[in-house]
Amino acid sequence: MNCVDFVELVTEFLEGALPEADERRFIEHLAECSGCESYLDQFRQTIATTGELTPDNISPDARQQLLSAFRGWHRQ
């Protein structure tokens, strides 16, 4: 597995939705690649932080900025 494949599979990995063979390849790559280890840690931190966001604790401006960023994002 290369880093591009790793990034594509992060969400499925975290959701426990990878087939066993892909999960094994994912973990093997993770053990060998410090860059992907950092990426996975950042992804987990982002999920933890955004999971705490509610309409009560985010400003309307910040909410609009997030929505705009995600509207402009698309998978290639």
N, C-alpha and C positions, 0 to 999 in steps of 0.2 A: 504494500500500500504506500502511496506517496502522500505528500501533504495536502494536495488538492483533494484527493479522495477522502482523506481524513476530515477535512473541513466540511465536505458535503454530507458526511455521516454523523456529525456531532449531535444534532438534534435527535436523530433516531437512537443513537447510543444512549443519550441521557434519558430518553423515554423507555428504554429497555425494549426497543422494537427491532433491533438488528437481528438478522439470522445468525445462528451460532458461528458459522464460518467467518462472516464479516466482523462479528464482535471480536473473535480471536485475532484476526488481522489488525483490527483497530487497536486493540490492547498491545499487540506486539509492536506496532508502529509507535504508540505512545511511550513505550518503554525505551525506545531508541531515539526519540526526537524531542529534545528539550523545547523547541519552538512550538510544537503541537501541544506539549504538556502545558506550556504557558497559555496558549490559546484556549485550551479546555478550561483551565482555571479562570481565565477572564470571562469565558462564556458562563460558567457557573456563578461567578460574582455578579454578572449582569442580570441573570435570571433572578438571583436572590434580591438584588436591589429593585429591579422593576416589579417584582412580585409584591413589593411593599407599597407600590404607588396606588393611590386611590384618588378620586376626585377631591377628597377632603385635604390631602396633603401634597398636592402638586398645583402650582400656580397655573392659571389659564394660559399664560404665555408659554410656559414650559410644556404644557400639554400640546399646544398648537405646534411648537417646534418639533416635538416627538412625532406627532401625526404627519407633519410635512416631510420629515426625514423618511418615514416609512412609506409614505405615498410615492416618493421618488425612487425608492429601492425596488429593484426587480432582479430576479434570478436569471443568470445567463446560461 
